[in-house]
Every structure is written in structure tokens, then in C-alpha cells.
């Protein structure tokens, strides 16, 4: 099978890594809209327009499935994409919620949700988790992390000070939903900030589990061909891919 993976920039590479690790597909076509990253500060209509334009890009590749590896797009444009595409389009929010439910049965647990301004403002995670009975939810807009990942900053004092800015008043939660696919690229730093206490819900691993459960995709490819494209600075995106996908 051939899968497309779409993100506003480099973040969706965290999903690609999980797909590669689990050998689900024979070919992956990755497209990052790096000319217009980040999507998080943009309004819903703009996000929808960008998402539908990405569909036009994937029309060139005869893919079997598209993973929208962007929480902002998944929050605002997934329905429009599904209505226009001739193949299944899967977002990352529902898989993330399912992964949290599977890993944390304590409905009184403290849960931290981090994401872009648009994702947090959509309340897609908060509303779905409340319906499942989780009540102790804290949501934080942490959009600066996106820019840091796009700049290749995965550790160090600048990242720590940014985490201190966002997290200094938050006690270590039992689980953190990484509500942006950029964030797994700094997951080691986030986990260390909270002394390795929280369970991290990672969109990449969640989407693998979701595809296996809901789409019956269990193909174990002997080798996966990966092609990376971008709307701007494709070499910069490929450099981040080399760092993140190594090993």
C-alpha cells in the first residue's frame, strides 16, 4: 500500500517514524507545507483552504490512504478533506483520544493537553475526553514549540526556558497529550522536565494502533520507500528527517 502523510511542516515526521518502525506501508509520500507553517495561528477558513490544496498535491501520486498528521487540520478541515478525496483520509485527534483511553483508565487522573492555539481553541480534545468521563484536564497553547522544531531545536537551554514559560505552574500530570505532531520530536525534553512521570500520548504510535484496529492495516512491508516533498526549503525538511528518522 502507498500512504500519503500531510503536515504543515516537519511535525508529521514523528508519524512517519512510527509508520516506518511498524512497517505498515510499502511507500510513504510526505508533504510538508513549509512555506506556510505554522498553521496554528491561522483562522479555520485558511486552514481548510490549505488542507484542500494539499489534496491537489497528492492527486499526483495515486495513494491508497492519506494521514493528516496535523492536529490543527484534523480539528478544522478533516470533514472537508474526506468529502473531496477519493481515498480514506484519517486525522490524528481521534486516534490520540483512543490511545489515551486505552492507556489511562483512571478518570480522575490529571491530564495535560498541549497544542497550537487553533487546536486548543477548537476544544476537540477537551470535549471528547469530558464525554469519556475525564474531568481533570488542563489545556495549554504551546505554539512556540512548533517554531523551535522547525528550526531544528530539540534540546538545550532555549527549549528548557520555553517549557518553563509554559509549564512552571503545572504539577506533573499523569498523562500529556502531545496535541501537535511537532511535539514528539521534543518528547524527551518534555518528559525530562516533568522528571519522567507522565505518560506521553504520541500521535505516531496512536495512528498505528488506530489503523490496525479500524482499517485492518497490518501489512508488514519488507522495505518502505520514503519520498519527502515541501512547499519551501525541502532540503531543510530532509535534514530534520535525517535527524529524526535515524535508527
N, C-alpha and C positions, 0 to 999 in steps of 0.2 A: 504494500500500500504506500501511497505517496500523500504526505500531510503537509499543509501549509501552516506556518506559525507567524502570527502578526503581532507586532507590538509598536508602541510609539517610539521606541529606541532600542537600547541594549537589554532592557529588563527581561524580555521574553527568552533570552538565552538561558535563564535559570530553568525555564520549562524545557528547552531543547536538551539541556544536560540530563534531565530526568528521562526524557524520551530516548536519548542515546544509551543511558545506563540500563534501561529496561528493554532495549532492542525491539520496540514495538513496530517500527516502520522501516521500510527499505529505503525511503528517500524523504528528506525533510527540506522544504523550501522556506527559508526565513526571510522576512521582510521587516525592517525597522524604519519607521518614518522619522529618521533622524533630523530631517530638515525642519520638522515642526514639533519636536519634543521640547518640553513636556506637554502632555495633554491635560494634566490635572487642573491647571488654572483656567482652562478654556470652557466656554459655555456648552450646554448639551447639544445645541444645533450644530455647532462647529465640530464637535466630536463625532456626531452622526455623519456629517459630510465627509470627514477624513476617513472614517471607517468604510463608507461605501466606495470611496476612491481606492482604498486598499483592495477591495473585492475586484476591481478592474485590473489591478496588478496581477492578482492570482489567476485571472482568466487565461493568462498566457501559459499556464503550467499543468493543466488537466489534473488537478489534485482531487483526492478522494474525500478529504476532510480538512476543515480549517479550524485551528485553535486560535481564538482571540486571546492572546497571552497578555492582556492589558486589562486591569481591573476597571479603569475609567471607561473604556469602550464596553466592557462587559456590563457595567452599570447603566449605560445610557443608550447603547446602539446595537445590542445583540439581537433584539427583535427585528430591527430594520435589516440587519445583515442576513438573518435567517430567511427573511421574506424575499430577498433578492438573489440569494445564492442557489445554485443548482446542486449543491452538496451540503452535508451537515456542517453547521457552524456551532462550535462549543466555546463557551466562555469559561472564566476561572472562578467566578463568585460561588456558584452552586457547588462545584467540587470542593472549594475551600470550606464551605459550611458543612458539607457531609464529612469531610476529614476531621473537622473539629468535633462533630457529634460522635464520630467513631472513636476518637482518642480521649474524650473527656466526658465521662458520664455524670460527674458532679455538677448539678445545675446551679449550685451556689458558688461555683469557682469564680475567681476574679479573672476576667478575660480582657486583654488589651487588643484593640484593633487599630492598626496603623495603615495609612494610605495617603493618597493625594487629596487635595481639597475637594475635588469633584467626587471621588469615591466615598469619602467620609460624609459629604453633604448629601449624597444620594440615600444614605441610611439603608442601603441594601443589606449589608451585613448585620447591622443592629436590629433591623426589623425582623429578619429571618431568624436570628438567634433568639430574640424575645419570643417568637412564636413557638420555638422549640423548648422554651422554659428557662433559658439562661437570662438572668436579670442583672448580674453584677458586671456590667460592660462599661469600659472606658474607651472612647474613640479619640484618636489624635491625628490631626493633619500633619504629616511629616514630609512635605514635598521637597525640602532641601536634599533629602537622601537621593532623590532621582537625579538631580544635577551632579551630585558627588559621584554616583556610579557612572554617569555618562562621561565624567572627567577621569575615570579610572581610579578613583579614591576608594579603596576597600578597607583601609585601616589607618591608624595613626591619630595624632592629637586633634586634627581638624574634625575628623569624624567623631571622636570622643566628645569634643566640646559641643557638637551639634546634637548628639544624643543627650548630653547633659541639659541642653536647652529644652529639648522636648520631654525628657523623662524624669527630671530631677525631683518632681513632686509625686511620682508614681512609685508605689511599693511594688516589689517584684510580683507580677501576676503569675497565675498557674499556666496560662497559655497566652501566646501572642499570635494573632492572625497577621501574617505579612501580606497586607492587602494591596500590594503592588509587586509586580514580578521583578522589579529592580531590587527589592529588598533582600531576597535570598543571597544576592551577591555580597551583602554585608552582614549576613546572618551570624557569622562567627563573632563579629564585633558586638552585635546586639545581644547575643547570648552571654558573652563575657561581661557586658555592662550590668546585667542582672544576675551575675555570679552563677551562670549556667542553670538557673532554677526553672525557667518557663519551658513548656513545650512549644515549639515553633511550628505553625501551620504554614507549609511551603506550597505554593501553587503548583509547582512542578510535580511533586510527589502526589498531591491531591488529584491532579488531572490524570495521571497514570492510573490511579485507583478508580477514578470515575470512568475512564474509557474502558477499562476492563469490566467494570460492573454493569454499565448502562449500554455500551456499544459492542460488547463482546470482543474487543480487540485484544488479543493475546498473542499476536504474531511475534515470533522470535526471529528477527532478521539476523542472518549471519553477519551482515555488514550494512551500515546505514550511510548513504551518501548525503552529505550536508552542503547546501548551497546558501550563501548569505548575500542578501541584497539590501540596499538602503537608498533612501531618497536623497541623502547627502553624506559625504565622508564615509564611504563604505569601508575604506581601509582602517579608519578609526574603530568602526564597529567590529571588523575582523580581528583587530588587535585585542579588543576586550574579549571576544570569543576565544581567542587563543589562550588568554589568561584563565578564563572561567571554565572552559571545557577541557583543560589539560587533565590528563589522568583519567 
